[in-house]
Amino acid sequence: MPSMQPHHDRQDQLNELFAAYRQEMTDLDGGPDFLPGLWGKIESRRVQTSVWLAWTRAILSGACVAVVLLVSVGLWAPLERSTYYDASYVEALDASEDVVVMAALHPASPVEPPTE
C-alpha cells in the first residue's frame, strides 16, 4: 500500500524538487533576443534537414533513371540465339559425338568402348 504521508510532507518534497531543478537549469528569462534566437535555431535545423533531403532526392532520382536505362537497354538489345538452347536433348547428345553417352540412349545396341 502507498504510504499515507501528510499533505505538507509531499508539498515540501515537491518544493525541494523544484528548487533543485531551478538550481540546475540555466536562466531562461526571456530577453529581447530570446524569440529571434529560438527561431534562428529552428530555421538552421530546418535548413540542414532540407539540404539533406534535397541530396537524398537527387541521388534516388539518379538511381531510378539508371535502373530504367539499364532495363531498357537490356530489353532492347537483341538476344543471341544459340543452337544449344534450340536443340533437343537427343540432338545435343548426338552433336557431342560421345559414343558412351549415345550408347546410354540405345541400350539394346551393344557398343564397345573405343580403342585407342
Contacts in CASP RR format, 6 or more apart in sequence:
PFRMAT RR
TARGET T0000
AUTHOR 0000-0000-0000
METHOD contacts of the structure
MODEL  1
MPSMQPHHDRQDQLNELFAAYRQEMTDLDGGPDFLPGLWGKIESRRVQTS
VWLAWTRAILSGACVAVVLLVSVGLWAPLERSTYYDASYVEALDASEDVV
VMAALHPASPVEPPTE
28 34 0 8 1.000
84 92 0 8 1.000
87 95 0 8 1.000
90 105 0 8 1.000
93 101 0 8 1.000
93 102 0 8 1.000
93 105 0 8 1.000
94 102 0 8 1.000
99 111 0 8 1.000
99 113 0 8 1.000
99 114 0 8 1.000
100 111 0 8 1.000
100 113 0 8 1.000
102 111 0 8 1.000
103 109 0 8 1.000
103 111 0 8 1.000
END
